[in-house]
Amino acid sequence: MEGLRRGLSRWKRYHIKVHLADEALLLPLTVRPRDTLSDLRAQLVGQGVSSWKRAFYYNARRLDDHQTVRDARLQDGSVLLLVSDPSETQWLTPVIPALWEAEASRSLESRSSRPAWPTW
C-alpha cells in the first residue's frame, strides 16, 4: 500500500501562486511534491520573471532552494512570497493571511445572479 501511495504522489500536482512583491504580481504555478524551490525558480524564468537574489517565504518562514514542495509543506492553493529585500517581509507578512481570507471568502460566496441586498 505504501508503494502505491508513493507511486501516486509522482502524479500529484499542486496549483500554487507566487506573489512577487516588487512587481505586485500573483503568478500561478503547477508543481509536484518532489519539485525543489530551484525548480520553481526555473518555471518563473520560463514565464519571463527573474528570481535572482530573491528569497521565497511561506508562512513567515524563509525557504531554502534545496527544499522540496513536500518538505516546505506547501499545499494546493498555497501562496509563496518572493521578495528581494528581507526587510519587506516584516510588513508584508500580515497581508498574506488577509489575502488567504479574501480568497477563501470569495470561493464561499454564492454564485447567484441575484444581488444579496434588495434593490428598488
C-alpha positions as CSV (number, residue, x, y, z in Angstrom):
1,M,0.0,0.0,0.0
2,E,2.9,2.4,0.8
3,G,4.4,1.7,-2.6
4,L,1.1,2.5,-4.3
5,R,0.9,5.8,-2.3
6,R,4.5,6.7,-3.3
7,G,3.7,5.9,-6.9
8,L,0.6,8.1,-6.9
9,S,2.5,11.0,-5.4
10,R,4.6,11.1,-8.6
11,W,1.4,12.2,-10.5
12,K,0.1,14.5,-7.8
13,R,0.1,18.2,-8.8
14,Y,-0.4,21.3,-6.7
15,H,-1.6,24.6,-8.0
16,I,0.1,27.3,-6.1
17,K,0.7,31.0,-6.6
18,V,3.8,33.1,-6.2
19,H,3.3,36.7,-5.1
20,L,6.1,38.9,-6.5
21,A,6.2,41.8,-4.0
22,D,8.4,44.0,-6.1
23,E,6.1,44.0,-9.2
24,A,2.8,43.4,-7.3
25,L,2.1,40.3,-9.4
26,L,0.5,37.0,-8.4
27,L,1.6,34.2,-10.8
28,P,0.1,30.7,-10.9
29,L,2.4,27.7,-11.0
30,T,1.7,23.9,-11.1
31,V,4.2,21.9,-9.1
32,R,4.8,18.3,-8.0
33,P,5.6,17.3,-4.3
34,R,9.2,16.3,-5.3
35,D,10.0,19.6,-7.1
36,T,12.5,21.8,-5.3
37,L,12.3,25.6,-5.0
38,S,15.0,25.8,-7.6
39,D,12.5,24.1,-10.0
40,L,10.0,26.8,-9.1
41,R,12.6,29.4,-10.0
42,A,13.2,27.7,-13.3
43,Q,9.4,27.9,-14.0
44,L,9.4,31.6,-13.2
45,V,12.3,32.2,-15.6
46,G,10.3,30.3,-18.2
47,Q,7.5,32.9,-17.6
48,G,9.9,35.7,-18.0
49,V,10.4,36.5,-14.3
50,S,13.8,36.8,-12.8
51,S,14.1,35.4,-9.3
52,W,17.8,36.1,-9.0
53,K,18.8,37.4,-5.5
54,R,15.2,37.0,-4.2
55,A,14.0,34.7,-1.4
56,F,10.9,32.6,-1.1
57,Y,8.8,32.9,2.0
58,Y,5.9,30.8,3.2
59,N,4.0,31.4,6.5
60,A,6.7,33.9,7.5
61,R,9.5,31.3,7.0
62,R,12.3,31.7,4.6
63,L,12.6,28.7,2.4
64,D,15.8,27.1,1.2
65,D,16.3,26.5,-2.6
66,H,17.0,22.8,-2.0
67,Q,13.8,22.1,-0.1
68,T,11.1,20.2,-1.9
69,V,7.5,21.3,-2.1
70,R,6.7,18.4,0.3
71,D,9.4,19.5,2.8
72,A,8.2,23.1,2.7
73,R,4.7,21.8,3.5
74,L,3.1,23.6,0.6
75,Q,-0.4,22.5,-0.3
76,D,-2.8,23.0,-3.2
77,G,-3.7,26.7,-3.2
78,S,-0.6,27.9,-1.2
79,V,0.8,31.4,-1.8
80,L,4.5,31.9,-1.8
81,L,6.0,35.3,-1.3
82,L,9.1,36.2,-3.4
83,V,11.0,39.3,-2.2
84,S,14.4,40.8,-2.9
85,D,14.7,42.6,0.4
86,P,14.2,40.5,3.6
87,S,13.1,43.6,5.5
88,E,10.0,43.7,3.2
89,T,8.7,40.6,4.9
90,Q,8.1,42.4,8.2
91,W,5.3,44.5,6.8
92,L,4.1,42.0,4.1
93,T,3.7,39.0,6.4
94,P,0.4,40.2,7.9
95,V,-1.0,40.8,4.4
96,I,-0.8,37.2,3.4
97,P,-3.4,35.8,5.9
98,A,-5.7,38.6,4.8
99,L,-5.1,37.6,1.2
100,W,-6.0,34.0,2.1
101,E,-9.1,35.0,3.9
102,A,-10.2,37.1,1.0
103,E,-9.7,34.2,-1.4
104,A,-11.5,31.8,0.9
105,S,-14.5,34.1,1.4
106,R,-14.6,34.7,-2.4
107,S,-14.8,30.9,-3.0
108,L,-17.6,30.5,-0.4
109,E,-19.7,33.3,-1.9
110,S,-22.9,32.3,-3.6
111,R,-22.7,32.5,-7.3
112,S,-26.3,33.7,-7.8
113,S,-27.0,36.4,-10.3
114,R,-29.4,38.0,-7.8
115,P,-28.0,40.7,-5.6
116,A,-27.7,39.8,-1.9
117,W,-29.5,43.0,-0.9
118,P,-32.9,44.3,-2.1
119,T,-32.8,46.8,-5.0
120,W,-35.7,49.1,-5.6
